[in-house]
Each structure stands twice: as structure tokens, then as C-alpha cells.
Amino acid sequence: MERSLPRFHVTIPFFILVRLFLFFVFLKKKDLFAPNRHAQASKIPVLIAVVAAAFLGAAECRSRHHHRRGGGGTPAGEVINYAAGGAGGCRAHVASLTDFGGVGDGVTSNTAAFEAAVSGLSQFACEGGAMLVVPAGRWLTGPFNLTSHFTLFLHRDAVILATQEIDEWAIIDPLPSYGRGRDLVGGRYSNLITGYNLTDVVITGDNGTIDGQGQTWWDKFHSKELNFTRGYLIEIMYSNQVLISNITLVDSPSWNLHPVYSRSVIILFRAFYISEQTDRSNANALMFSVEDRCCSRLRLCFSDSCSNVRIEDCYIVSGDDCIAIKSGWDEYGIEFNMPSQHIMIRRLTCISPTSAVIAIGSEMSGGIQDVRAEDITAINSESGVRIKTAIGRGAYVRDIFVRRMSLHTMKWVFWMTGGYGQHPDDGYDPGAVPVVEGISYSDVVAENVTMAAKLEGIPGAPFTGICISNVTAEIIKSKKPIWNCTDVEGVFSDVSPTPCAELQAQTTDEEAPCPFPEDILAVDYVALEQCSYQRINP
């Protein structure tokens, strides 16, 4: 997909002329026009740099911390507070969807308005970036794309409604690391909101809502009426410097939030986030869910072949995994070879009656490594951490660190399996055996649990380096084994009830908490800037 370069306004030549004027004044003062000034020769490289800055500075995409007053789709005097991440900074230009013909009556289509708004505001990418405000109202729309150096802001009473006209959802290629649609062979329907090959893109708000109106999709999916894989609410591809915060996602046709092939992704929901109905299995939240509404199979896939991801302060209710980390499917993922790595998850609250709080895999053929999770709370969920893989996946899951989990009413505390055998086609390599090693769990308290763990590796290729320490699980009456372990190797210390024989007790001299990295990930160094905008004209 090609994107045209931003158009520059007449203000850019004006800035260049001003810079040139100041530059020549500088030369005059330094007497560098005088003849035979050989002593000044050493300054020529510096002068070249100054000239380059004069011409190129206006064309570089940088943040200028000022705001255009007026517009923005908010009542006069109302203040919008929003976050800016990384190098993007606060936006210099603000506009409202109504400026582009948007009508928030819940009936009128706003697809053209969103497209015009994004296209029109893209011209400010190199002039401090732009923010599109979606005001209070119900804004029906079909799929649309975002642009770089851009913020989509949802007012607290704004609802973006996905059209239920399936003909408006174009068919797009499957993800290269999957080789086909996730639901069906072939392509997939487009996503409601897509970001492709972007830098510095923000989706935020005052807990405004994006509603996928997914019932139609779910009905057609369960009745096998669809010919292509369902789209997602939000998909960000091949992008960097991504911030998603303080929005509510509800009723997606499939996954909620899907960052893929991207880096430097920050996801913060300091209030609400994704809501669905738990009777719709397989919607994976983060792929997220929030609020006290029920959540449907809406997975929030926070990382699919992504690096440097930070997920904090999220409340998720899901009919599938609350957070799923993936990296491609069988031979397609192996060939694409892009891992998910350097991921930090903090202060997550999850309700997932049929699935996991944090799931790793089963599509992990590009590799998954260096995943850290801490301060996790789960209620009425199937398992705390679930690692899923199979013969044919290849690659690896390694260096997974989890600590300080509080779990209430669970089926399993820990679950690993090497028998998750769904494949995209018959072309997978049965010799592609995944490696699972270096899995660390510590400081876990679980109440009302059916089983402590189900740990099933691969015969001939056991999961190794498992470490479990300082774990207490209160088991309710169960006829099943409390620990069910096959083809795994590791150690434990201070764990109750006592683990299976495949895990060896550390001696007193060896006894120590399982490791958790002390180094700081690059994404944790990204400072978020708090910005504000106020419309002052009526």
C-alpha cells in the first residue's frame, strides 16, 4: 500500500525564507562574506548544516507545543485533556468530525467524513501533527484508515458505531505470517479502524466508545454464512510509536485490538476498556474488554509479532483470553520470522470464564520471548497463564516471567500444552518442534481453584526450565489430580500444595525466588505527555 506524501502549505516557504534571512544576517555579523577569510574555512561544514536545517526543518515531522484555539467539536470553554506518547508530543492542529460533514445521529453514514478528516489532517503531519475530535453523538461509519502524527480523540459521550452493511467491509489479504484468514481459508474482511505503516499514532479519549455492533457477524459466523475471516475493531500494522488509551471497546465482530508487526506500542486504560458478552466464545479481548458490561469472545491481542510493548492498568472482561500474545502460524510464521518480544504487562484485571488471563500462543511460529507480567488480578477465569503450542509451530517460547498474581475462582492456576494442534493447512512441517524454556512464576495466591496446574509438554521435547516459587493455591474438592504434569522439567520452592514429581524441590541452600528481570525495557523509558485543548470561541 502506497501513501502519498503530506502536502505542504504556503507557510513552509515562508518559514524557509525567514530562516534564510536570519542565516544571512548571521553570516554578515560573522563577516564570513569578506574575501581571504581562510580561517573561516573550518566553519563551512557547520554552515552547510545550518543551511540544511533552514530548508529541511520545516519538512521534518516534529511536535510544536502550541494549539490552534477554536474548532475541535467541543462546547466553548470545555477542556480536552489527552495523552501524547513518544516524540509526537501535543498536537498543533485540532478539528472536529463535524468540520468534515459528520452527523452524529446514529443513522447517517460518516464513512466519507472520517476519510475526508484523516486525509485533510494528514497535511499537518509535518507541522506539529493533528487531532480529530469525535464529539458527543452516535457516529455510524464503515471502515477507515488512520495517518501518521495523528490523534483520534473520542469525547466521553461519543460512540463510533460500525456499520452492519457487510458490503462496506472490503476484502483484504490475509496476514503474511498466517497465510490465510484466521476463521477461514482465503482473505479477510477489513477492520473498522486500520493503521498501516504509520509513525506516531494515538487513539484516545475520555472513555468514549467504539461499538463494533458485532451481533450480525457472530450470527453469520456461527451459521457458517461467511466466506471470509471477520475483521477486528482496531488493527495497527507495520507501525511504531503507537499509543492507545482511555477508550471503551464493545461488541467486536472478532478480536478487539490487534497490533501486528509493530514496535513501541503502549496500551493504557486507566478507566474502562472493552466490553462484550461472554456467551460468544473466541473474540479475545486484547485483542480487550472493559466496564461492568459482559464481554464476548473478544480477545485483546496486545502483541502479534510486536516488539517493545507496554500494557498497563487495563480492566478486561472477555469470553476468550484477556490478553493474547502471538507471532504467526506454522510454516507462514516460521518464514515471516518476526517474534513478539520485550513485552511488559502491569496492573491487569481480568474476568475470562472460559479462557486465560494471559495466553501465549498457540500461533507462536515467529517466536515469543521476554514477556514480563506483574500485579495481575483475575476473577472467575479458566487459567492464570496459558502457554499453547504444537508440533508444526517450530520457533520458541522462552523467558516468560510472571509475579504477584491474585487469582479468585479458577480452573487452573497454570496451564501449558504442546498439543494445541490446529493448523492453517496440510503444508506444516511435522519436524518443526517448538522449544519452550525458561518459564518463571512467583508470588501467586489463588483461591477456590479446581486444579493447581496442567503442564503437558511434547514427548521427546519436554518444556524445560520451569520455576515456580512462593505459590499458594486453595483447592476446592476435586476428583482430578491437583497437579497434572507430563514431559516437563523444572524446580519449585515454597509451593502449596506440593507440585508433581516432574518439578524438583530446591534444597534449603538453593531455595530462592524464581527470577524476574531487573533491567528496564526500552518502552518503559517512553514518557507520556499530558496535553490539553480548549475551545475559546463560540
C-alpha positions in Angstrom: 0.0 0.0 0.0 1.4 3.3 -1.0 0.7 6.6 0.8 1.2 10.0 -0.7 3.5 12.4 0.9 1.9 15.2 3.0 1.1 18.3 1.1 2.9 21.4 2.3 1.2 24.8 2.6 2.5 28.2 1.6 3.6 28.7 5.3 6.5 26.4 4.7 8.2 28.5 2.1 7.6 31.5 4.4 9.4 29.7 7.3 12.2 28.9 4.9 12.6 32.5 3.8 12.7 33.6 7.4 15.3 31.1 8.2 17.4 32.1 5.2 17.1 35.8 6.2 18.3 35.1 9.7 21.1 32.9 8.3 22.5 35.6 6.1 22.3 38.1 8.9 24.4 35.6 10.9 26.9 35.4 8.1 27.1 39.2 7.8 27.7 39.6 11.6 30.5 37.0 11.4 32.0 38.8 8.4 32.1 35.5 6.5 31.5 37.2 3.2 34.8 39.0 3.4 37.5 37.8 1.0 40.5 35.8 2.1 38.9 34.6 5.3 40.7 31.3 5.2 40.5 31.0 8.9 36.7 30.6 8.5 37.1 27.5 6.2 36.7 25.2 9.2 33.2 26.6 9.8 31.9 25.6 6.4 30.6 22.2 7.5 28.7 24.0 10.3 27.2 26.4 7.8 26.2 23.7 5.5 24.3 22.1 8.4 22.6 25.4 9.2 21.5 25.8 5.6 20.2 22.2 5.6 18.3 22.9 8.8 16.8 26.0 7.2 15.4 24.1 4.3 14.7 20.7 5.9 13.5 21.8 9.3 10.0 22.7 8.0 9.7 19.4 6.3 10.6 17.3 9.2 7.7 15.9 11.3 8.2 17.3 14.7 5.9 18.4 17.5 5.4 22.1 18.1 3.8 22.5 21.5 1.0 25.0 20.7 -2.6 24.6 20.0 -4.9 26.3 17.5 -7.8 27.7 19.5 -11.2 27.1 18.1 -12.9 24.3 16.3 -12.4 20.8 17.8 -16.1 20.0 18.1 -16.4 20.8 21.8 -18.6 23.4 23.5 -16.8 26.7 24.1 -14.8 26.6 27.3 -14.7 22.8 27.5 -11.2 21.4 28.1 -10.0 18.2 26.5 -7.2 16.5 28.3 -5.3 13.8 26.4 -2.1 11.9 26.4 0.7 12.1 23.9 3.4 9.5 23.6 7.0 9.4 22.5 8.3 12.0 20.1 4.9 13.0 18.8 4.0 15.4 21.6 0.9 17.5 21.8 -0.9 18.2 18.5 -0.7 21.6 17.0 -3.9 21.4 15.0 -7.4 20.3 16.1 -10.5 19.7 14.1 -13.9 18.1 14.7 -15.5 15.4 12.7 -18.4 17.9 12.1 -15.9 20.1 10.2 -15.9 17.4 7.6 -19.6 16.9 7.3 -20.0 14.4 10.2 -23.5 13.8 11.6 -23.9 12.1 14.9 -27.4 10.9 14.7 -26.7 7.1 14.7 -28.2 6.7 11.3 -26.3 8.9 8.8 -23.1 7.2 7.4 -20.0 9.1 8.4 -17.5 6.9 6.4 -16.8 9.8 3.9 -16.5 12.3 6.8 -13.9 10.1 8.6 -12.0 9.6 5.3 -12.0 13.3 4.5 -11.0 14.2 8.0 -8.0 11.9 8.1 -6.9 12.9 4.6 -7.3 16.6 5.3 -5.5 16.5 8.6 -2.6 14.4 7.2 -1.3 17.6 5.6 -0.3 18.7 9.1 1.9 15.7 9.8 5.0 17.8 9.4 3.5 20.9 11.2 3.0 19.5 14.7 0.5 16.8 13.8 -3.3 16.9 14.1 -6.1 15.7 16.4 -9.5 14.7 15.2 -12.2 15.1 17.9 -15.2 12.9 17.7 -17.8 14.9 19.6 -20.7 13.6 21.7 -23.1 11.7 19.5 -23.5 8.3 17.7 -21.3 8.2 14.6 -22.2 5.4 12.2 -19.3 4.5 9.9 -17.7 1.9 7.7 -14.0 1.0 7.8 -11.5 3.9 7.6 -7.7 4.3 7.9 -5.6 6.5 10.2 -2.5 8.5 9.3 0.9 9.4 10.9 1.4 12.1 13.5 -2.3 11.9 14.3 -4.6 11.5 17.3 -8.2 10.2 17.2 -9.9 11.5 20.3 -13.4 10.3 21.5 -15.5 12.6 23.7 -16.8 10.8 26.7 -20.3 10.8 25.2 -19.1 9.8 21.7 -19.9 6.4 20.2 -18.4 5.2 16.9 -20.8 2.7 15.5 -19.6 0.1 13.0 -21.9 -0.3 10.0 -23.7 -3.6 9.8 -23.7 -3.4 6.0 -21.2 -6.2 5.3 -20.8 -4.9 1.7 -18.9 -1.9 3.1 -16.2 -4.1 4.5 -13.7 -4.7 1.7 -11.9 -8.0 1.4 -8.1 -7.6 2.2 -5.2 -10.0 2.0 -4.5 -12.4 4.9 -1.7 -11.6 7.3 1.6 -13.0 5.7 2.6 -14.7 9.0 -0.7 -16.6 9.0 -1.0 -17.5 5.3 -4.8 -17.4 5.4 -7.7 -15.9 7.4 -7.9 -17.0 11.0 -11.5 -18.2 10.6 -11.4 -19.4 7.0 -9.1 -20.1 4.1 -8.6 -17.0 2.0 -8.7 -13.3 2.6 -10.4 -11.4 5.4 -12.8 -8.5 5.9 -11.2 -5.2 6.6 -11.0 -3.8 10.1 -13.2 -1.0 11.4 -10.1 1.2 12.1 -6.8 0.4 10.5 -3.3 2.0 10.8 -0.8 0.8 8.2 2.9 1.8 8.1 2.4 4.7 10.5 4.6 6.6 12.9 3.2 8.4 16.0 -0.5 7.5 16.0 -2.7 7.8 19.1 -6.3 6.6 19.7 -7.5 8.0 23.0 -10.4 9.8 24.6 -12.4 10.4 27.8 -13.6 6.8 27.7 -15.6 7.3 24.6 -16.8 4.1 22.9 -16.1 2.2 19.8 -19.0 -0.2 19.2 -18.5 -3.0 16.6 -22.2 -3.9 16.6 -20.9 -7.4 16.1 -24.1 -9.5 16.6 -24.7 -9.7 12.8 -21.1 -11.0 12.3 -21.5 -13.5 15.2 -24.8 -14.8 13.9 -23.3 -15.3 10.4 -20.1 -16.8 11.8 -22.0 -19.4 13.9 -24.3 -20.3 11.0 -21.3 -20.6 8.6 -22.7 -17.9 6.2 -19.4 -16.0 5.9 -16.9 -16.7 3.2 -14.0 -14.7 4.7 -12.5 -14.1 8.1 -14.1 -11.4 10.2 -12.3 -8.1 10.7 -11.3 -6.5 14.0 -12.2 -3.3 15.7 -8.7 -1.9 15.6 -5.7 -3.2 13.7 -2.3 -1.4 13.7 0.2 -2.9 11.2 3.9 -2.1 10.4 3.8 0.9 12.7 5.8 2.4 15.5 5.1 4.9 18.4 1.6 3.7 19.0 -0.5 4.8 22.0 -4.0 3.6 22.7 -5.6 4.7 26.0 -8.9 5.5 27.7 -11.4 4.2 25.3 -14.1 1.5 25.6 -14.3 -1.2 23.0 -17.5 -3.2 22.8 -19.1 -5.9 20.7 -16.4 -6.5 18.1 -17.0 -8.8 15.1 -13.9 -10.7 16.3 -10.7 -9.5 18.1 -10.9 -6.1 19.6 -7.4 -4.7 19.4 -4.7 -6.2 17.2 -1.2 -4.5 17.0 0.8 -6.6 14.5 4.3 -6.2 13.0 4.7 -3.1 15.1 7.1 -1.7 17.7 6.9 0.7 20.6 3.3 0.1 21.4 1.8 1.5 24.6 -1.7 0.5 25.8 -3.1 2.2 28.8 -6.7 2.0 30.0 -6.8 3.9 33.3 -10.5 3.6 33.4 -12.7 1.5 31.1 -11.9 -0.7 28.2 -13.5 -3.4 26.2 -16.8 -5.0 27.0 -18.5 -7.9 25.4 -20.9 -10.8 26.0 -19.3 -13.9 27.5 -21.6 -16.1 25.6 -19.7 -15.6 22.3 -16.6 -17.5 22.7 -13.5 -16.6 20.6 -13.4 -12.8 20.5 -10.3 -12.3 22.5 -10.2 -9.0 24.2 -6.6 -7.7 23.6 -7.0 -8.4 21.4 -9.8 -6.1 25.3 -12.8 -5.5 27.3 -13.9 -3.1 30.0 -16.7 -1.7 32.1 -19.2 -3.7 34.1 -20.9 -5.0 31.0 -20.3 -8.5 29.9 -17.7 -9.2 27.3 -17.9 -11.5 24.4 -15.3 -13.7 22.8 -13.3 -10.6 22.4 -9.7 -11.1 22.8 -7.4 -8.2 23.1 -4.3 -9.3 21.2 -1.8 -6.9 22.6 1.1 -8.3 20.6 1.3 -10.2 17.3 4.9 -10.1 16.2 5.4 -6.8 18.0 8.4 -5.6 20.0 8.6 -3.2 22.9 5.0 -3.3 24.1 3.7 -1.8 27.4 0.3 -2.7 28.7 -0.9 -1.1 31.9 -4.0 -0.5 34.1 -6.4 -2.5 31.9 -9.7 -3.9 33.1 -10.9 -6.7 30.7 -14.0 -8.9 30.6 -13.7 -11.4 27.9 -15.2 -14.6 26.5 -11.7 -15.6 25.3 -8.2 -14.8 26.5 -8.0 -11.4 28.1 -4.5 -10.8 26.6 -3.1 -12.9 23.8 0.5 -12.8 22.6 1.1 -14.4 19.2 3.7 -14.4 16.3 2.4 -16.3 13.3 1.1 -19.7 12.3 3.1 -22.7 11.4 5.1 -22.5 8.1 3.9 -19.0 7.4 5.1 -17.7 10.8 8.4 -19.5 10.5 9.1 -18.0 7.1 8.0 -14.5 8.2 10.2 -14.8 11.3 9.1 -11.9 13.4 8.9 -12.5 17.1 6.8 -10.9 19.8 9.3 -9.8 22.4 10.1 -7.3 25.2 6.6 -7.0 26.5 5.6 -5.6 29.9 2.1 -6.2 31.4 1.3 -4.4 34.6 -1.8 -4.0 36.8 -4.2 -6.1 34.7 -7.6 -7.1 36.0 -9.3 -9.8 34.0 -12.5 -11.8 34.0 -12.5 -14.6 31.5 -14.8 -17.5 32.5 -13.8 -19.8 29.5 -10.2 -18.8 28.8 -6.9 -17.4 30.1 -5.9 -14.2 31.8 -2.7 -14.2 29.7 -2.3 -16.6 26.8 0.9 -17.1 24.9 0.4 -18.8 21.5 -0.8 -21.0 20.1 0.2 -19.2 17.0 3.9 -18.5 18.0 5.9 -19.6 15.0 7.9 -16.4 14.8 8.9 -16.9 18.4 7.9 -15.3 21.7 10.4 -14.2 24.3 11.0 -11.8 27.1 7.4 -11.4 28.3 7.0 -9.9 31.8 3.8 -9.6 33.8 3.3 -8.3 37.3 0.5 -7.3 39.7 -2.2 -9.3 38.0 -5.8 -9.8 39.4 -8.1 -12.4 37.9 -11.7 -13.3 38.9 -13.8 -16.2 37.6 -11.3 -17.2 34.9 -10.3 -20.5 33.5 -6.5 -20.2 33.9 -4.0 -17.6 35.1 -1.3 -18.1 32.5 -1.7 -20.5 29.5 1.1 -21.4 27.1 -0.1 -23.1 23.9 1.9 -24.7 21.1 2.1 -27.8 19.0 4.2 -29.9 16.6 4.5 -27.9 13.4 4.7 -24.5 15.1 8.5 -24.5 15.4 10.2 -21.5 17.0 10.3 -20.9 20.7 8.6 -19.6 23.8 11.2 -18.6 26.3 12.0 -16.2 29.1 8.4 -15.7 30.4 8.3 -14.0 33.8 5.2 -13.6 36.0 4.9 -12.4 39.5 2.4 -11.1 42.1 -0.8 -12.7 40.8 -4.0 -12.8 42.8 -6.5 -15.3 41.4 -10.0 -16.0 42.6 -12.2 -18.9 41.3 -10.1 -20.6 38.7 -10.0 -23.9 37.0 -6.2 -24.0 36.7 -3.5 -21.6 38.1 -1.0 -22.6 35.4 -1.6 -24.4 32.1 0.8 -25.4 29.4 0.2 -27.6 26.5 2.1 -28.9 23.5 -1.0 -30.4 21.9 -2.8 -27.4 20.5 -2.9 -28.9 17.0 -5.0 -26.6 14.8 -3.0 -25.9 11.5 -3.7 -23.5 8.7 -3.3 -26.2 6.0 -1.5 -29.5 5.4 1.7 -27.8 4.5 3.1 -27.5 8.0 6.3 -29.2 8.9 5.9 -32.1 11.4 9.6 -31.8 12.2 9.1 -28.2 13.3 9.1 -28.8 17.1 8.8 -25.7 19.3 11.1 -25.1 22.2 9.5 -24.0 25.5 12.0 -23.0 28.2 12.7 -20.5 30.9 9.2 -20.1 32.4 9.1 -18.4 35.8 6.1 -17.9 38.2 6.4 -16.4 41.7 4.3 -14.8 44.4 0.9 -16.2 43.4 -2.1 -16.6 45.7 -5.1 -18.5 44.3 -8.4 -19.1 46.0 -11.2 -21.5 45.0 -9.2 -23.4 42.4 -10.1 -26.8 40.9 -6.5 -27.7 39.9 -3.2 -26.2 40.6 -1.7 -26.9 37.2 -2.0 -28.8 34.0 1.5 -28.9 32.4 1.7 -31.0 29.3 4.9 -30.8 27.2 5.8 -32.6 24.0 7.0 -36.2 24.1 10.7 -36.1 23.2 10.8 -32.3 23.5 9.9 -31.5 27.1 9.3 -28.0 28.3 12.3 -27.1 30.5 13.5 -24.5 32.9 10.1 -24.1 34.7 10.5 -22.4 38.0 7.6 -21.9 40.5 8.1 -20.2 43.9 6.0 -18.8 46.7 2.7 -20.0 45.4 -0.4 -20.9 47.5 -3.4 -22.5 45.8 -6.6 -23.2 47.8 -8.0 -26.2 46.1 -11.7 -27.0 46.3 -12.9 -30.6 46.3 -11.8 -32.2 43.0 -11.6 -35.8 41.8 -8.8 -34.9 39.3 -5.1 -34.8 40.2 -4.2 -31.4 41.8 -1.1 -31.3 39.6 -1.1 -33.0 36.2 2.4 -33.0 34.6 3.9 -34.8 31.6 7.0 -34.0 29.6 8.1 -31.0 31.7 11.2 -30.3 33.8 11.8 -27.6 36.4 12.1 -26.7 40.1 9.9 -25.3 42.8 10.2 -23.8 46.3 7.6 -22.8 48.9 4.6 -24.1 46.9 1.4 -25.5 48.3 0.0 -27.9 47.5 3.2 -29.8 46.7 3.8 -30.0 42.9 4.2 -33.1 40.7 7.4 -35.2 40.7 8.5 -33.7 37.4 9.3 -30.5 39.3 12.1 -30.9 41.7 12.2 -29.3 45.1 15.1 -26.9 45.6 17.2 -27.6 48.6 17.5 -25.1 51.5 20.8 -23.8 50.2 19.3 -23.4 46.7 16.0 -22.1 47.7 15.3 -18.7 46.2 12.5 -16.9 44.5 12.2 -17.5 40.8 13.9 -14.8 38.7 12.3 -11.7 37.4 14.4 -9.3 35.2 15.7 -6.2 36.9 16.6 -4.4 33.7 14.2 -1.8 32.2 12.7 -2.3 28.8 13.1 0.5 26.2 9.4 1.1 26.1 9.4 1.9 29.8 11.6 4.9 29.1 8.9 6.4 26.8 7.5 9.4 28.7 3.8 10.3 28.1 3.0 14.0 27.9 -0.3 15.3 29.2 -1.8 17.7 26.7 -4.9 19.9 26.9 -7.0 21.8 24.3 -9.7 24.3 25.0 -12.1 25.8 22.5 -12.4 29.5 23.4 -14.5 30.8 20.5 -18.3 30.2 20.4 
